[in-house]
Amino acid sequence: MRRAAAPRPLRGAYQGVVMLVLGVAAACRPWAPSSPPETAAQFYTLIDGLGVRGVPDSLALDAIRPYLDSALVRLLTEARHERDNASRRASDEKPPFVDGDLFGSLFEGNTSFAIRSITTHGDTTFAVMAFTNARQPPTVKWADTLVILARANATPKSPQFVIADLRYGAGWDFGHRGTLVGNLRGALSPDRATVAPPPVTPAACATPPCGTSLH
């Protein structure tokens, strides 16, 4: 059962929450992540702390931008604009990209995560993330795969790696399928969804393999 969307907080209060989360994150990590596992862990810690639902708004996207490839940032920005424009055009209808967890297979999101495995092929790292949602029985467990690239022209104070895509591993009805980039492209412009992602090799997948839920 899908949860009802939470009431949207006042922007000033939300900005305060963002600043608090970023302050706590900064206190917990005195340096920028310098490896794919650190990038993956800090990204999901920040996403969970900000309580991001649907496409991130401008404040949340600014907070997570350092962890994302520029192409993914552009798609998320386009999706936010589409959501806002749709809301203005038809205020009595639910706009796209407004709720649900885009950064995991389960619409309701996760209650915990862990890095299951890290595999590198050339310049690309595949981080298999194990997620759990235990908010209500039965507990749901699954694995998604982050596609992580080295950041071009990285500075010592910025993350050295960025997330280029997320490959969903849902094995149940109504779970996210395919990839985050592919789904965003398809929703924004169907002809852009034909661009195939780089292949996933068996070594990049967990056991059970990518695309399988873990119960």
C-alpha positions, -999 to +999 in steps of 0.1 A: +000+000+000+014+034-010+017+060+017-001+093+013+022+122+003+032+142+034+022+178+036+048+201+020+065+221+047+070+258+045+100+267+024+117+286+052+114+257+076+125+232+049+156+253+042+164+252+078+161+214+078+184+212+047+210+234+064+208+213+096+212+180+077+242+195+058+257+207+090+254+173+106+268+156+075+298+180+075+304+173+112+304+136+105+327+137+075+356+162+077+366+154+041+349+148+008+344+112-002+374+099-021+362+064-031+331+049-047+320+033-014+322+066+005+303+084-023+275+058-022+272+058+016+273+096+019+248+100-009+222+078+006+228+092+041+221+126+027+190+115+007+176+098+038+184+128+061+167+152+037+136+130+033+136+134-005+104+122-021+099+124-058+122+145-078+144+167-055+134+203-052+160+230-059+174+230-023+177+192-020+192+190-055+218+216-046+227+195-016+232+163-035+246+178-067+282+172-058+275+134-057+259+133-092+271+133-127+262+165-146+239+146-171+219+132-142+216+166-126+202+180-158+176+153-161+165+158-125+163+196-131+142+190-162+119+167-142+115+193-114+106+219-140+081+195-155+065+188-121+063+225-113+048+234-147+023+206-145+012+217-111+007+253-123-012+241-154-036+219-134-034+226-097-062+201-090-044+172-106-014+153-092+017+163-112+045+139-123+076+132-102+059+144-070+063+114-047+078+080-043+115+072-040+133+077-073+166+065-058+155+029-050+133+002-064+106+005-038+081+034-040+080+036-002+117+039+001+141+022+025+146+022+063+182+010+060+209+004+035+243-012+032+269-016+005+269-053-006+297-053-031+319-030-052+331-041-087+352-019-110+353-024-148+376+001-165+365+036-155+332+025-142+324+012-107+292-008-099+282-005-062+255-031-053+234-015-025+213-037-002+181-020+010+155-029+036+121-014+043+109-026+077+082+000+083+055-026+082+054-064+078+064-081+057+099-066+056+111-060+020+147-065+010+162-058-024+194-048-042+200-019-066+232-011-084+248+024-086+269+032-116+297+054-104+323+073-125+355+093-116+347+130-115+364+150-142+386+178-130+379+169-093+393+192-066+405+180-032+375+195-015+349+178-039+338+142-041+362+123-064+335+101-078+300+108-090+268+087-095+259+085-132+229+061-129+210+037-108+200+003-120+168-009-103+167-044-090+129-047-082+115-082-086+079-075-077+050-058-093+049-020-093+086-017-084+108+006-104+123-012-134+152-003-157+174+026-148+169+060-132+183+078-163+163+057-187+131+063-168+136+100-165+144+103-202+113+082-211+090+103-189+104+136-201+106+126-238+098+090-249+123+091-279+151+097-255+145+065-237+159+045-265+195+052-254+207+019-239+228+020-207+262+003-206+259-035-201+260-049-166+284-078-163+275-108-140+304-097-117+287-064-110+256-081-096+247-094-062+236-129-053+206-132-061+215-113-093+205-078-102+167-077-109+158-100-080+142-090-048+156-104-016+129-117+008 
